[in-house]
Amino acid sequence: MHELSIAYDLVEIADEAARKAGAARVRTVHLRLGAMAGVVADALRFSFSIAAGGTLVAGAELVIEPVAVQVCCDVCAQPRVLEAPFVFRCPVCKQPVFTLIQGREIQIESIEIEESEAESQAESEEKLDETTPS
Ligand SMILES: [Zn+2]
């Protein structure tokens, strides 16, 4: 299952970030998921909970932010959001489009961790710029 290997990558990145930050555990992982990434969000959430077992990510929530497919229409010379992910036509002038701007990302946006000695509800966010290999 394709989602499972992606889930393991995400868990590894989050686990490593949490360890570096000296966190007790990861609370939430925020992910940007392109409509054309070829990943089923529900399957990824399920795989994530399996992959997280035995790591600092165990029990963490995976929050998926869907990213629409955006293209550049050469005719309009404007960025456009596709009406359907796999129909490569400009929604305005109806001409075929060839340039993808976004929509394939599987990208960790941020990770919320729980500090190890925190009795307070201190929350810290780690910003990452890492894209998992597809
Ligand atoms: Zn157009």
Boltz pocket constraint, residues with backbone or C-beta under 6 A from the ligand:
constraints:
  - pocket:
      binder: B
      contacts: [[A, 73], [A, 74], [A, 75], [A, 76], [A, 77], [A, 90], [A, 91], [A, 92], [A, 93], [A, 94], [A, 95]]
      max_distance: 6.0
